[in-house]
């Protein structure tokens, strides 16, 4: 995880070393979810030096295209849709330009039937790891708090409210 990450979405917060605490100390207050408070969400994805607050019940994880060295974004920053040539795709969390991160690599959704979040691998070419277990294309598994996810060169934790 030495490669820097370029973030597009405004829900990603870069953490300084003083904010990185034990996972057990992190608390998400869903009841306080407002536009004014950026540090809340239904769940949190926390990497080594970044934190993404899920303010929707789904999250598409992947990479944004780079054209001429500049990341391309939509004019409305709240809906990051990327256009590159004839291809358009949507990404909520941009993990950077590592070659083993697909444009739309994974989908995290809330399953109302099981009352749990799930992760699905959308990448035909590259698997992802969930708690050390490999998920191939179109496979999905339930997420629990403190689940460890590895996509390309990025490792992060899925955290739920306590």
C-alpha positions as CSV (number, residue, x, y, z in Angstrom):
1,X,0.0,0.0,0.0
2,X,2.8,2.4,-0.8
3,X,1.2,3.8,-3.9
4,X,-0.7,7.2,-3.3
5,X,-4.4,7.2,-3.9
6,X,-6.1,10.0,-5.9
7,X,-9.6,10.5,-4.6
8,X,-12.5,11.9,-6.6
9,X,-15.5,11.6,-4.3
10,X,-16.1,14.1,-1.5
11,X,-17.1,11.4,1.0
12,X,-13.5,10.2,1.2
13,X,-11.5,11.8,4.0
14,X,-7.7,11.7,4.2
15,X,-6.8,10.9,7.8
16,X,-3.8,12.3,9.5
17,X,-1.8,10.1,11.9
18,X,-3.6,11.6,15.0
19,X,-7.0,10.4,13.7
20,X,-6.0,6.8,13.0
21,X,-7.1,4.9,16.1
22,X,-7.8,1.3,17.0
23,X,-10.7,-0.1,14.9
24,X,-12.6,-0.8,18.1
25,X,-12.7,2.9,19.0
26,X,-14.3,4.0,15.7
27,X,-18.0,4.8,16.0
28,X,-20.5,5.6,13.2
29,X,-23.6,7.6,14.3
30,X,-26.2,6.9,11.6
31,X,-28.8,8.9,13.6
32,X,-26.7,12.0,13.1
33,X,-26.4,11.6,9.3
34,X,-26.8,15.1,7.9
35,X,-25.2,17.1,5.0
36,X,-23.3,19.2,7.5
37,X,-21.6,16.3,9.2
38,X,-19.2,14.4,6.9
39,X,-18.0,11.9,9.5
40,X,-21.1,9.7,9.6
41,X,-22.6,7.0,7.4
42,X,-24.3,3.6,7.4
43,X,-20.9,2.0,7.3
44,X,-17.3,3.0,6.9
45,X,-14.5,1.7,4.7
46,X,-11.2,2.5,6.3
47,X,-7.8,2.1,4.6
48,X,-4.3,2.8,5.9
49,X,-4.6,6.5,5.5
50,X,-8.1,7.1,4.2
51,X,-11.7,6.7,5.3
52,X,-14.9,6.5,3.1
53,X,-18.3,7.0,4.8
54,X,-21.1,5.1,3.1
55,X,-23.9,7.6,3.0
56,X,-26.0,5.3,0.7
57,X,-26.9,1.6,1.1
58,X,-24.6,0.7,-1.7
59,X,-21.1,1.5,-2.8
60,X,-19.3,0.9,-6.1
61,X,-15.5,0.5,-5.7
62,X,-13.0,0.7,-8.6
63,X,-10.9,3.2,-10.4
64,X,-11.5,6.4,-12.4
65,X,-9.8,6.8,-15.8
66,X,-6.8,9.0,-16.2
67,X,-6.6,10.9,-19.5
68,X,-3.5,13.0,-20.1
69,X,-2.6,12.7,-16.4
70,X,-5.8,14.2,-15.1
71,X,-8.6,12.3,-13.4
72,X,-11.9,12.9,-15.2
73,X,-15.0,13.7,-13.2
74,X,-18.6,14.6,-13.8
75,X,-19.6,18.3,-13.3
76,X,-21.8,17.2,-10.3
77,X,-19.3,15.9,-7.7
78,X,-22.0,14.1,-5.8
79,X,-22.5,11.7,-8.7
80,X,-19.0,10.6,-9.9
81,X,-19.6,9.3,-13.4
82,X,-16.6,8.9,-15.7
83,X,-16.5,9.1,-19.5
84,X,-13.5,7.8,-21.4
85,X,-13.9,7.3,-25.1
86,X,-17.2,5.5,-25.7
87,X,-17.3,4.1,-22.2
88,X,-19.1,5.6,-19.2
89,X,-19.1,4.2,-15.6
90,X,-19.8,5.2,-12.1
91,X,-17.5,4.8,-9.1
92,X,-18.3,5.9,-5.5
93,X,-14.8,5.0,-4.2
94,X,-11.7,5.4,-6.4
95,X,-8.9,3.2,-5.2
96,X,-6.4,4.6,-7.6
97,X,-4.7,3.5,-10.8
98,X,-3.2,0.1,-9.8
99,X,-3.3,-2.3,-12.8
100,X,-5.2,-5.0,-10.8
101,X,-8.1,-2.6,-9.9
102,X,-10.9,-2.8,-12.4
103,X,-13.1,0.2,-13.4
104,X,-15.9,-1.3,-11.4
105,X,-14.3,-3.9,-9.2
106,X,-16.7,-4.5,-6.3
107,X,-20.2,-3.6,-5.1
108,X,-21.2,-3.4,-1.5
109,X,-24.9,-3.4,-0.9
110,X,-27.3,-3.8,2.0
111,X,-29.5,-6.9,1.7
112,X,-32.9,-6.3,3.3
113,X,-33.8,-10.0,3.4
114,X,-30.7,-10.9,5.5
115,X,-30.4,-7.5,7.2
116,X,-26.7,-7.5,6.4
117,X,-24.2,-5.8,4.0
118,X,-22.8,-7.9,1.2
119,X,-19.8,-7.5,-1.2
120,X,-19.9,-8.8,-4.8
121,X,-16.9,-9.1,-7.1
122,X,-17.7,-7.3,-10.4
123,X,-14.2,-7.9,-12.0
124,X,-14.0,-10.7,-14.5
125,X,-10.2,-10.4,-14.6
126,X,-9.1,-9.9,-10.9
127,X,-10.5,-11.5,-7.8
128,X,-10.8,-9.7,-4.5
129,X,-10.1,-11.1,-1.0
130,X,-12.5,-11.0,1.9
131,X,-10.9,-12.0,5.2
132,X,-8.3,-14.0,3.2
133,X,-10.9,-15.8,1.1
134,X,-10.8,-15.2,-2.6
135,X,-14.0,-14.1,-4.3
136,X,-14.1,-14.7,-8.1
137,X,-16.2,-12.9,-10.7
138,X,-19.9,-12.6,-9.7
139,X,-19.4,-14.2,-6.3
140,X,-20.8,-12.4,-3.2
141,X,-20.4,-12.9,0.5
142,X,-21.8,-11.2,3.6
143,X,-19.7,-8.5,5.4
144,X,-19.4,-8.2,9.1
145,X,-17.9,-5.4,11.0
146,X,-14.1,-5.4,10.8
147,X,-14.1,-7.5,7.6
148,X,-10.8,-7.1,5.8
149,X,-11.1,-6.5,2.0
150,X,-8.2,-6.5,-0.4
151,X,-8.6,-5.2,-4.0
152,X,-5.5,-4.8,-6.1
153,X,-2.9,-3.2,-3.8
154,X,-5.5,-1.7,-1.4
155,X,-6.4,-3.3,1.9
156,X,-9.2,-1.8,3.9
157,X,-11.7,-2.7,6.6
158,X,-15.5,-2.6,6.5
159,X,-16.8,-1.1,9.8
160,X,-20.4,-1.0,11.1
161,X,-21.8,1.2,13.9
162,X,-21.3,-0.2,17.4
